Each structure stands twice: as C-alpha cells, then as structure tokens.
C-alpha cells in the first residue's frame, strides 16, 4: 500500500493537485492525466538498463519522473488507484499486432475498476494507461463503439478467452487490438518471465527499438528513433529529426521525458546509437 506521501507525490507527477474521493469523475481525471503526462516507452530496455516490475519500484519510477511499458505503467497506476480507494483487478492480456492473430499470452497487463453507478449497481470499467496511444479515458466494459478525440475504439467479446473481452484499436494506429482474460490475477509474478524476455532476450523486439508513445485528448504521438509521428483529426504528420537538441526537445515537450536518470554522456551515446540506426535504415530502404 502506498503511503500518503507517495500518493501525493504520484498525483503531483501527473498534474493532480489533491486527493479526492474515489468517484467516476476522479477516475477519468486520473486516467487522462496519466496518459498525457507519462509516456509508454522502451527507452530503458534499449539503453540496456531495464527496470523491475515490482509494484513498489514502479511507483517510485513514476514518482521520480521516469516511465516504462505496460507492466510498469498499469502496475503502478493500479497501485495508486487501490490506495485511493478504488476496487481494481489485474488480468492477463495480449496485444494483437496488425496482420497477426488475437492472443492472450500475458505480455500485457490488463486492469479493470469496479464503480457503483447512479442506481447503486456495480459496473466494471476498462482502465489501461499502458498501451501508449490508447485509450485516453476509461471505457465501460460494455460492448459498443466509443469515440475519444480522433480515435474510435470498439469493445467486443474476445474470440480467444471464454467470457473475456477485446478492445479494438482505431484502424489507423499501431496494432489491431487487445484481448483480456476475465480471471483475476492476484500478483505480477506470472508476468516476470515475459518481462525478462522483453528486457533481456536477444530475441526481444525492443532490445534494438527506441520507441516512445503518448496519448493526448486530440492527438497521439510516437517517437521511433529519429522519426516523430503525430496523429490527429487531420491525419498523420511525420517529422524526421536531424539534431540531438531537437530530439531531446521533442522528448521533453511532447513525451514529458527528460532523461533525468541519464547523464549528459549517456544522452550523447543514446543519440549516437539512434542516429546511426536511422541512417542505416535510410540506406537500406533508399529513403
């Protein structure tokens, strides 16, 4: 359980000034603030400095202006919600890349929150701040379509888990959707082998991928190496970043990532590696 000092520090990290009662309105404020201020990223894995998914450690990661990917983000956010008085549950989940089959392989951590509605009934909500570019707000665990800014999501039944559910992503974005298992997970131990694979295996897709993603109310952003993409109502805008100063400025102003635990020399080395990969990619693809 988080201490009051930790709760306050976490709230300050995401731009929330005070503790409030665990209402639906406050849940929406928390979710929006988290995805807008804490990016999804592979940065530490790429740098060879993977961090633990122990909940207490991930909470400290967030408080100290760093980030991670789904296990860090959803694990820490769920701990914050529980400390604020929300009824939360963890679930096994799996992200479906475009062109591949749906799966629940425990490579994603799902979260639901149970809220009492106006008639006193308990309703489940999908909460997910660990997907980078979706969703901006909690979604009711009720089948249907939901528009959030420029992106449209669909909640449906899962084809790979009995009584499970699926969150379909907007067709313009990075993956097809996420499937969730209905069974409640009591701790994160079962996710540790998958985190180790993502963090340390030579076969991990993230070992050599510098990637940050972030969602805002009316747009979502991605920084993949030297290429910054922005999606909004007008479409997709792509910018090639040519200098280290511009790269650091985009990370700071768009993704709220200031590399506070990296020295100046380490930042220089990160940029050199990212820039070289980008130039090699351009040669290979004749860009």
C-alpha positions as CSV (number, residue, x, y, z in Angstrom):
1,X,0.0,0.0,0.0
2,X,1.2,3.5,-0.9
3,X,1.9,6.0,1.9
4,X,0.1,9.3,1.8
5,X,3.4,11.0,0.9
6,X,3.8,8.6,-2.1
7,X,0.2,9.1,-3.2
8,X,0.7,12.9,-3.1
9,X,4.0,12.7,-5.0
10,X,2.4,10.4,-7.6
11,X,-0.5,12.7,-8.1
12,X,1.8,15.7,-8.4
13,X,3.8,13.8,-11.0
14,X,0.7,13.6,-13.2
15,X,-0.5,17.1,-12.5
16,X,-3.2,16.3,-10.0
17,X,-3.2,18.7,-7.1
18,X,-5.2,17.0,-4.4
19,X,-6.6,13.6,-3.2
20,X,-10.3,13.2,-3.9
21,X,-12.9,10.6,-3.2
22,X,-12.8,7.5,-5.5
23,X,-15.6,8.7,-7.9
24,X,-16.0,8.1,-11.6
25,X,-15.2,11.7,-12.3
26,X,-11.9,11.5,-10.4
27,X,-11.0,8.2,-12.1
28,X,-11.4,9.9,-15.5
29,X,-9.3,12.8,-14.3
30,X,-6.6,10.4,-13.2
31,X,-6.6,8.4,-16.4
32,X,-6.4,11.4,-18.6
33,X,-3.6,13.0,-16.5
34,X,-1.6,9.8,-16.5
35,X,-1.6,9.1,-20.3
36,X,-1.0,12.7,-21.0
37,X,2.0,13.0,-18.6
38,X,3.6,9.6,-18.6
39,X,4.7,8.1,-21.9
40,X,4.9,4.4,-22.9
41,X,8.5,3.6,-23.8
42,X,11.2,1.1,-24.5
43,X,13.9,3.6,-23.6
44,X,15.5,1.8,-20.6
45,X,15.4,-1.6,-22.4
46,X,17.1,0.0,-25.4
47,X,19.7,1.6,-23.2
48,X,20.5,-1.7,-21.5
49,X,19.1,-0.5,-18.2
50,X,15.8,-2.5,-17.8
51,X,13.9,-1.8,-14.6
52,X,11.9,-4.1,-12.3
53,X,8.1,-4.6,-12.5
54,X,7.9,-4.9,-8.7
55,X,5.0,-2.6,-7.9
56,X,6.7,-0.6,-5.2
57,X,9.7,0.0,-7.5
58,X,7.4,1.0,-10.4
59,X,5.6,3.5,-8.2
60,X,9.0,5.1,-7.4
61,X,9.8,5.1,-11.1
62,X,6.7,7.1,-11.8
63,X,7.2,9.5,-8.9
64,X,10.8,10.1,-10.0
65,X,9.8,11.3,-13.5
66,X,10.6,8.1,-15.4
67,X,8.4,5.6,-17.1
68,X,8.3,2.2,-18.8
69,X,5.8,0.0,-20.6
70,X,2.6,-1.8,-19.7
71,X,3.8,-3.8,-16.7
72,X,5.3,-0.7,-15.1
73,X,2.5,1.7,-16.1
74,X,-0.6,-0.4,-15.4
75,X,1.1,-1.9,-12.3
76,X,1.9,1.4,-10.7
77,X,-1.4,3.1,-11.7
78,X,-3.4,0.2,-10.3
79,X,-1.5,0.6,-7.0
80,X,-2.3,4.3,-7.0
81,X,-6.0,3.6,-7.7
82,X,-6.2,1.0,-4.9
83,X,-4.5,3.4,-2.5
84,X,-7.1,6.0,-3.4
85,X,-9.9,3.6,-2.5
86,X,-10.9,2.1,-5.9
87,X,-11.7,-1.6,-6.4
88,X,-9.2,-2.8,-9.0
89,X,-8.4,-6.1,-10.6
90,X,-5.4,-7.3,-12.7
91,X,-5.9,-9.5,-15.7
92,X,-3.8,-11.4,-18.2
93,X,-4.0,-9.9,-21.6
94,X,-2.3,-9.9,-25.1
95,X,-1.8,-7.3,-27.8
96,X,-2.5,-8.3,-31.4
97,X,-0.1,-6.8,-33.9
98,X,-1.6,-5.9,-37.3
99,X,-1.6,-9.0,-39.6
100,X,-1.4,-11.5,-36.7
101,X,-3.9,-13.5,-34.7
102,X,-5.5,-12.4,-31.4
103,X,-3.9,-13.8,-28.3
104,X,-3.8,-13.7,-24.6
105,X,-0.2,-14.5,-23.8
106,X,0.4,-12.5,-20.6
107,X,2.6,-10.0,-22.5
108,X,0.2,-7.3,-21.4
109,X,-1.2,-6.4,-18.0
110,X,-4.9,-5.6,-18.0
111,X,-6.8,-3.6,-15.3
112,X,-10.4,-3.2,-14.5
113,X,-12.1,-0.9,-12.0
114,X,-15.5,-1.6,-10.4
115,X,-17.6,1.5,-9.8
116,X,-21.1,2.0,-8.4
117,X,-23.5,3.7,-10.8
118,X,-26.4,6.1,-10.1
119,X,-28.7,3.2,-9.3
120,X,-26.3,1.5,-6.9
121,X,-25.2,-1.3,-9.3
122,X,-21.5,-2.2,-9.7
123,X,-20.2,-1.6,-13.2
124,X,-16.7,-2.7,-14.5
125,X,-14.6,-0.3,-16.4
126,X,-11.5,-0.9,-18.6
127,X,-8.6,1.1,-17.4
128,X,-5.4,1.0,-19.4
129,X,-2.6,3.6,-19.2
130,X,-0.1,1.1,-20.5
131,X,-0.9,1.0,-24.3
132,X,0.9,4.2,-25.4
133,X,-1.7,5.5,-27.9
134,X,-5.0,4.2,-26.4
135,X,-7.3,4.9,-24.8
136,X,-7.4,8.5,-23.4
137,X,-10.2,7.8,-20.9
138,X,-11.6,4.7,-19.1
139,X,-14.0,2.7,-21.2
140,X,-17.1,0.9,-19.8
141,X,-16.9,-2.9,-20.1
142,X,-20.0,-2.8,-22.3
143,X,-19.9,-3.9,-25.9
144,X,-20.1,-1.0,-28.3
145,X,-18.1,1.7,-30.1
146,X,-16.5,4.6,-28.3
147,X,-15.1,7.8,-29.8
148,X,-12.2,9.5,-28.0
149,X,-10.9,12.5,-29.9
150,X,-9.7,11.4,-33.3
151,X,-9.7,7.7,-32.4
152,X,-12.5,5.2,-32.4
153,X,-12.4,2.1,-30.2
154,X,-14.7,-0.9,-30.0
155,X,-15.3,-3.2,-27.0
156,X,-16.3,-6.7,-28.1
157,X,-16.2,-10.2,-26.8
158,X,-12.9,-12.0,-27.0
159,X,-12.5,-14.8,-29.5
160,X,-9.7,-16.4,-27.5
161,X,-11.0,-16.3,-24.0
162,X,-14.4,-17.5,-22.8
163,X,-16.2,-14.6,-21.1
164,X,-13.2,-12.4,-22.0
165,X,-13.4,-9.0,-23.7
166,X,-11.5,-7.3,-26.5
167,X,-10.6,-3.7,-27.1
168,X,-10.3,-3.0,-30.9
169,X,-7.9,-0.2,-31.8
170,X,-8.6,2.5,-34.3
171,X,-7.6,1.1,-37.8
172,X,-5.0,4.0,-38.3
173,X,-2.9,3.0,-35.4
174,X,-0.1,0.6,-34.4
175,X,-1.9,-2.6,-33.6
176,X,-5.2,-4.3,-34.1
177,X,-6.4,-4.7,-30.5
178,X,-6.0,-6.2,-27.1
179,X,-7.7,-9.3,-25.6
180,X,-8.3,-9.7,-21.9
181,X,-8.9,-12.8,-19.7
182,X,-11.7,-12.5,-17.2
183,X,-9.8,-14.3,-14.4
184,X,-8.4,-12.0,-11.8
185,X,-4.6,-12.1,-11.2
186,X,-3.5,-11.6,-7.6
187,X,0.1,-10.5,-8.2
188,X,2.5,-9.9,-11.0
189,X,4.7,-12.9,-10.6
190,X,3.4,-14.7,-13.7
191,X,4.3,-11.7,-15.8
192,X,8.0,-11.7,-14.7
193,X,9.3,-14.3,-17.3
194,X,7.7,-12.2,-20.1
195,X,9.2,-9.0,-18.7
196,X,12.6,-10.7,-18.6
197,X,12.1,-11.7,-22.2
198,X,11.2,-8.2,-23.3
199,X,14.0,-6.7,-21.2
200,X,17.0,-9.0,-21.8
201,X,16.4,-11.6,-24.5
202,X,18.4,-11.1,-27.7
203,X,15.1,-12.1,-29.5
204,X,13.1,-9.3,-27.8
205,X,11.6,-6.9,-30.3
206,X,12.5,-4.0,-28.0
207,X,16.2,-4.5,-27.4
208,X,17.1,-2.5,-30.5
209,X,14.0,-0.4,-30.8
210,X,13.9,3.2,-29.4
211,X,10.2,3.9,-29.1
212,X,8.0,6.3,-27.1
213,X,4.3,6.7,-27.4
214,X,1.9,9.1,-25.7
215,X,-1.8,10.0,-26.0
216,X,-3.4,13.4,-25.5
217,X,-7.0,14.5,-25.8
218,X,-7.0,15.4,-29.5
219,X,-3.9,13.6,-30.8
220,X,-1.4,10.8,-30.2
221,X,2.3,10.9,-30.7
222,X,5.1,8.4,-31.5
223,X,8.9,8.8,-31.5
224,X,10.5,5.9,-33.2
225,X,14.2,6.5,-33.3
226,X,14.6,9.8,-35.3
227,X,11.0,9.8,-36.7
228,X,8.3,11.7,-34.8
229,X,4.7,10.9,-35.9
230,X,1.6,12.7,-34.8
231,X,-2.0,11.5,-35.4
232,X,-4.9,13.9,-35.1
233,X,-8.2,14.7,-36.9
234,X,-6.4,15.9,-39.9
235,X,-4.4,12.7,-40.4
236,X,-0.8,11.7,-39.8
237,X,2.2,14.1,-39.7
238,X,5.7,12.7,-39.9
239,X,8.9,14.6,-38.9
240,X,12.4,13.4,-39.4
241,X,14.6,14.7,-36.5
242,X,18.1,15.6,-37.6
243,X,19.7,17.0,-34.4
244,X,20.2,15.9,-30.9
245,X,18.9,19.1,-29.5
246,X,15.6,18.7,-31.4
247,X,15.4,15.1,-30.4
248,X,15.8,15.9,-26.7
249,X,13.3,18.8,-27.0
250,X,10.6,16.6,-28.6
251,X,11.1,14.0,-25.9
252,X,10.7,16.7,-23.2
253,X,7.9,18.8,-24.6
254,X,5.8,16.1,-26.3
255,X,6.5,13.0,-24.3
256,X,7.4,14.6,-20.9
257,X,10.6,12.5,-20.9
258,X,13.6,14.5,-19.6
259,X,16.0,11.5,-19.1
260,X,16.5,12.6,-15.5
261,X,18.4,9.4,-14.6
262,X,20.8,9.7,-17.6
263,X,24.0,11.7,-17.6
264,X,25.0,14.0,-20.4
265,X,27.4,11.5,-21.7
266,X,24.7,8.8,-21.6
267,X,22.3,11.0,-23.5
268,X,25.0,11.6,-26.1
269,X,25.6,7.9,-26.5
270,X,21.9,7.2,-26.8
271,X,21.6,9.8,-29.6
272,X,24.6,8.5,-31.5
273,X,23.1,5.0,-31.5
274,X,19.6,6.1,-32.5
275,X,21.1,8.4,-35.3
276,X,23.3,5.6,-36.7
277,X,20.3,3.2,-36.7
278,X,18.3,5.8,-38.5
279,X,21.0,6.4,-41.2
280,X,21.4,2.7,-41.7
281,X,17.7,2.3,-42.1
282,X,17.6,5.1,-44.7
283,X,20.4,3.5,-46.7
284,X,18.7,0.1,-46.6
285,X,15.3,1.5,-47.7
286,X,16.7,4.2,-50.0
287,X,14.9,6.9,-48.1
